[in-house]
Amino acid sequence: MSRADPQRSASARVVDRLRDDPIEDDELDGLFADFLMHDRILLAVSGGRDSLALLLLAARWLRTRRAERVDRPELVATTINHGLRQEAIAEAEFVAEHCASLSVPHVIHHATVTPPGSGLQEWARDTRYSALHAIALETNCTAIATGHQAEDQAETLLMRLARGSGLNGLAAMETTRALGDLRLLRPLLATPRARLSATLRANEMNWIDDPSNLDSRFERTAFQTHATSLEALGLTAAALGKSSRRLRGAVETMEWATKQALDQMPSCRNALATAVYGVLPRAVYDAFPFELRVRILRYIMDRVRGETKQVRIDRLDRVETLVRDLELTTSQDQPTLTIGGCLITAKNDMLYVCREPGRNGFPVLQLHANIAAHWDNRFIVSAPVEFNDRIQVRALSDSPAGATRHIDQHSLQALPKAARDAIPAFWDGATLLAVPQIGHVAAGFRTIVTMQDKLSDMPHNAAVGSQKVFMAVPKPV
């Protein structure tokens, strides 16, 4: 059985019932199996059909567990008011009433960020997930559950096909995945929309239809209007969901193959451990199949640039073009290319991937004692309390003339210039205190220690000396 199969089997009984049958109690353990891994879960409930069905079903499941004298998990619900419609406040109160009737605690969050002039749905999604993450932490939840269902899965596949997405984009949404330091759960992902409607009607629960779901200017709505025509051609939600799940299995296989390939290039692994660059020996790299070479390059780019989102589809086209061009060239050296926040250079039979400085260069970060912060979206950095807010983190390339003369030049020159420029350095005024990624510490420091980051497979460095610790931890991606 492939690894993709359990994703469907957890909800198999739901799919096997008639499409318009209400969901019965004997199906709930299969739907909410992933909930058992958590003590407290945040339910995202807008008041629409899907999320309201999630609330009802999760509360019903929890009630059966309480009858069996099982205390966990606990549920908390939240509604996000994006501030886009006047009706949103009343809708949040509508959800609150349902939560009260089901004995589920409820939190209303009012977004304070001003909506953009364009890209409204993407902005609303990002705002929603940012708020959900914050609320989950505030309420001590370790997971967030959403009401995505079978038609959402099918529509996502169609939309990404229209954009020309690659294998990752076409693969099925997962019933559970990491969301930063939390988990995102989608227990209804294999459940047809009609069954959720039937479930709410059977329980005499009305739901709210968001007006944006009828606005054909939005991409998902446009696809929904053609659903009947597509079903007549056999492109049903069930069939599209099956394809997307099989594509998910293919993605998992390619991810495994990518890690196996990286293990064949120790120099690449060692370079990535610095979190400032990647290097690919052409003799090994060029022997891999085309799709695997693209994936290896994307993997390195994602880590070097510190992004949580993968390279966008338009930039992926450029990555694929670059990989094809490398097949055709016999020259050892090539001009540096800029793609997706990275500088990519072929030199001396090696391919180097470094962080691009960007239009405004690298950031300057003022650190506060014993408070970790993100630098350049790549590192989690912190300084010891005794420096009392005097420490700045800047790129090594921003050093004043002569300030780096005490650094071991052998360690420095071992890195490509673009990688050296992008290293975080800790400064007290004009005094360079530490460059952990290359093992440099100022006088009075005794040693360099390397530890393993629990959130990623990358080691990280700390400059250590009597009670003075400067941390530069590669941010998990």
N, C-alpha and C positions, 0 to 999 in steps of 0.2 A: 504493500500500500504506500502510495506517495505521501510526502509530508503535507501536501495540500488537502488530502482527503479528510483528516479530522476536522478541518474548518467547516466542512459541510455536515459531517456526521453528527456534530453536536446539535444541529437543528433539523436533522433529517425527518423526524416525525412531523415537524411543522410543515415542511414542504409536501410530505406525502398526503396530508389531508387535502380536502377540496379547497380550491383557491379562495372561496368566500365563506369558509367555516370559521366561526370564532375559535380562538385559541383556548384549549382546555387545560385544566390543572395538571394532567399527566404529562404535558409537554414542557412544563416550566423548569424542571430540573435540567433538562437538556439545553434549554435556552440560556439559563443563568449559571451554567457550570463554572465559567471563568470568574464569577463573583465570589466563589468560595475561597479564592486566593487572597482576599482582602478583608480587613476588619471594618472599613468604612468606605462607602462609594458615593461619589457625587453624580446625581442624575441631571443632565442638561434638558430642561423642559421648557419649551417655548409656548406651549398651548396648542400647537398644531397636532394633527392626527398622530404622526409617528412618535413624537416625544411623549404625548399624553398616553398613548398605548404602552410605551416603555414604563412610565410611572405606574400605571394601573397594574401591569403584569408583574413588575418587580415587587410592588407592594403585596400582591396576591401571593407570590412565591415566598416572600419574607414571612407572611402570615402563616403559611404552612410549616415553615421552619420553626417559628415560635411555638406552634402547636406541638412540635416534636421536641420542645425544650432546647432548641439550638439558638444561641444568642447572636452569633455573627452571621453575615455582616450587618452593619447598620447602614441606613440610607439617608442621604441628604439631597434635596432637590434645589436647583437654582434656575432663575430666569434672567436672561440678559436683556436689558432695554438699551438698544443701540442709539436711541434718541432720534430715529428717522421718521417715526410716525406718532401722532398724538395718541392714537389708540393703544400704543404699547404699554402704557402704565395700567390701563384697565385690564389688558390682557395678562399682565403679570399678576394682578390681583385675582383674576380668574383662575390662574394656575395655583395661587396660594390657597384658594378655597378648596380646590381638589386635593391638594396636599394635606390640608387640615382634615378633610374627610377620610383620608387614607392613613392618617397618623404618620406622615412623613414630614420632617422639618423642612422649611423652605426659606431660601434667601433670594432677595431681589437685588440685582446689581444694575446700576445706572451708569452707562458709559459716559465718560467726560471728554473723550477725544473727538475733535471736529471731523466729520466725514469729508472725504476728498471729493473733488468735482467729477472724477471718473474712477472706474474700477471699484464701484460701490460694493458689489457682492464679495469680491476678494477682500476688501477692507473690512467688511462686516465679519467675514469668517475669521480673519486674523485677530480682530478685536475680541470676538467671542471666545476663541481658544485661549487668548492671553488672559482674559477675565476668568475663564473656567479654571485655568491653572492656578491663578492667584487665590480664588475662592476655595479650591481643593486644599491648598496648603493651609489656609486660614481655618478650615473646618476639620483639619487632620484626616482628610481623605487621601488614600493612596491610589485611587483610580477614578476616572471620569467615564461615564457611560452615556452614549448618544443613541438616538433612535433611527439610525440609518437602516434601510430595509432593502429588499431585493431589487426594486426598481431603481433605487439610488445607485446600486452596483452596476446595473445594466446601462443607465444613462451616463455614468462616469466613463465606462468603456467606450461608448459611442462618441462622446465629446472628445476623448483623447485620441480616438482613431481619426477624427476630423482634423486634429492638430498635427497628426503625423508623429505621435509619441512613440518612443521605443518600448522595449519589453517591460521595463519597470513601470512606465506610465500606464500600460495596458493591463498589468496584473491586478488581480482582485484586491479590493480593500481587505484588510485582515480583521478578523473578529477581535483580536487583541494585539496591541503593539505598544512600544515605548512612546511616551510623550514627555520628553525631558526626563525628570526623575519620577514621573508617574506612569500609569498605564492607561491607555485609551481602550475602552471596551465597547463593542458593537454587537450586542446579543441578538438583535433582530435582523441581521444582515442577510439571512437566507429566507426571511419571512415575506411573502407577498403583501403588497400594500392593501389589497382587498381583505385579507384576513385581519389586519389591524383595524380597518374600518368596521368589519363585522364584530370584532371583539368589543369595540367602544359602543356600538349600537346595542349589543346584547346587554351591556351594563348601563345603558341609558346615559351615556356620557357624550356630550357635544364637544366639538373641537373648533378651533379658529383657523380659518383659511387665510394665510398671508397673501395680501394683494399682489405682492411681487411674484407669486407663483403663477399669476395669470398674465404677467407682462412679458410679451414675446421678445422684448429687447434683451432679456437675459438668456444666456446660452442654454441653461438646463431646461427652462420653460419651453424654448423653441423645440428641443428634442422631445419633450413630453407631448407636445401637440401632434407629433407624428407617430406616437406609440402604436396606435391602432393599425396604421399602414404597415409599420415594421412587423407587427405580430402576424399580419396576413402573409408576410414573406417568410415566416418562421423565426424571425428575430425577436423571440419572446424574452422576457426578463430571465426566465429559467435557463434558456439556452445561452444567453449572453453571460449569465452568472457562471454557468458551467465552463465556458471558454475562459473567462477571466480567472477562475480558480486554477485551471490547468496552466495558464500563463504564470500565475503565482508560483506554481511548482517549478516552472522553468527558471524563474528569477532566483529561487532558492538554490537551484543547481548551479547557476552561473555565479552566484555569490560565493558558493563553496569553491568553484573552480578558480575564481579570482584570488582567494586566499591561498589556495594551493600554488598558484603561479607566483605570488609574491614570496612564498617560502623558497622558491627556486632562485630568488634574487636577494641574497642576504644584504647586499649593499643598499638596496632599496629599503629594506626593513630598518637598517641602521640609520639611514637618512631620515626616515619618517619618525624615528624615535625622538629626533630633535624638534619635531613639529614645525620646522621652518622650511623644509624643502624635501623633494623626492628626487631620486635618480634611477634611471632605467638603463641597464646595460643593453645596448642594441642587439648584440649577438644572441641574447636570451629572449629579449622582448619581441624582436621581429619574428621569432619562430612560432609565436602563439597565433591562433586563428584571429581573424579581424575583429569579431565581436568581443573576444576576450581582451584584445589589446585596447579597445575603446573603453571597456569596463575598468581595466587596470588604471588607465590614464584618468578617468573620472574619479575613481577611488582616491587617487593621490591628490587630484585637484581639490576634492571636497575637504580633505584634511589640511592641506596647505593653506587654503583660503579661509578655513574655519567656519564654513557655512553649514547650517543645519538642513537647508534645502539643496537638492542635487542641481547640477548644472542645467539651466533652462534649455528647452527644446531648440531654440534658435542657436544657442551656443553649442549644443550637442552636435548640430550639423557641422559647425566649424571644427569640433573635436574629431568627428569622423573624417572630414576632409583632410585634416592634418595627418591622421593615421594613414590614410591612403597615400598622401604625398610622400610620407616617409618610406613607403614601399617602393616608390619610383626613383628615389634619390640615391646616388652612390657617394655623394659628398659627405664628409665627416662633419662639416660645420654648416649651420644654417642660421639665417637671421632669427632673432628672438621674436616670438609671436605673443600677443596678448589675448587671452581667452578667459572669460569668466572669472576675472580677478586674479589670474595667474600669468606669470611669465614662463614661456616654454622655449627652451633652447636646445638644439642638437649640437654637441661639441665633443670631439675626440671619442667617437663611437659610444657616447652616452647621451641620454635625453634627460635634461634637468627641468624640474618644475618648481618654481619659486613663487612667493607671494608678490603680487603687483602692488606698488606703493599707492596707486590711485591718484586721482587728480589733486587731492589735498594732502598727499603724503600720509605718513603714519600718525596716529593720535598721540597726544601727550596726556597722560593720566596722573592726576594728583591722588596719591593713596592716603587713606586714613588708617591710623594704627589698628592692627588686628582685624581689619575689615577687608575681606576678599572682594575683588572687582574684576570685570572682564577688560582685557586690553586687546584692541584690534579684533575682537570677536574670535580670537584664537587661543588666548591664554587666560587662566584664572590666576591672578597675581595678588600677593599680599606681602606686607612688610611688618617688622616687629614693633611692638608698642613703644619702645623707648625712643624711636625716631620722631614721635609726636607730630605726625602729619607733615613731615618735611620731605617725604620721598616722592619723587616723580618717576613714572615709567615712560621711557621714550624708546624709539627705535635706535639701535646702535648707529645707524647712519646719520642720526641727528646729533652726534657727539661733537663738541667743540674741537678745534684743531689741537692735536697733541694729547687729548684726554684719554685716548686708548693706547698710549705707548706702553703701559704696564701690562697689557693683555698679552698672553702667550700667542705670539704671531703664528706659530706652527698650527695651533688649534684653529686660529682665525682663518688662515689661508687654506685650510683643508676644506672650507666651505665655498660654494660658488658665491661670487660677489653679491648677487641679488639676494641670496639667503643670508649672508652676513648683514646686509643692510636692514633686513626685516626682523632681526633678533631683538627681543625686549631687554632693555638695560635699566638698572635701578640707580637713580641719582639722588644725592643729597647736595642740592645746589649744583656747583660745578665739579663735585667729587663723584667719580664713578665707583659705586659700592659693589655691584655684582652684575654678572652676565651669566646666569645659571646654565643656559643652554650650551655654553662652551666651557663651563667649569671655572669661570673666573670669579674671584672674590678679592676685595681690597685687603690691605695689610691688617692683621689682627684676626682674620678669619682662618679657621684651622683646616677645614676639609670640605669636600663636596660629596653629598650623598644622593644616590639615585633610588627612587621608590617607584612602586607600581601604582598607577591610578586605578582605583576600583571601578570607575565608570567607563574605562576604555581599555584598549589593549596596548596603549602607549605608556612607556615610563616617563617620569617627570623629574626635574632636578630642583634641588634647593641649595642655596649658598648658606653654609652654616658656620657660626662662630659664636663664642660665649653668649648665649641668649639672643643671638641675632640670626633670624632665619628669613631669607628672601625666597619666596616660592614663585615659580613659573610653571604652572600645571597646564599641559595641553587640554583645551576645552573639548569635552566629548562631542562628536558630531554624528 
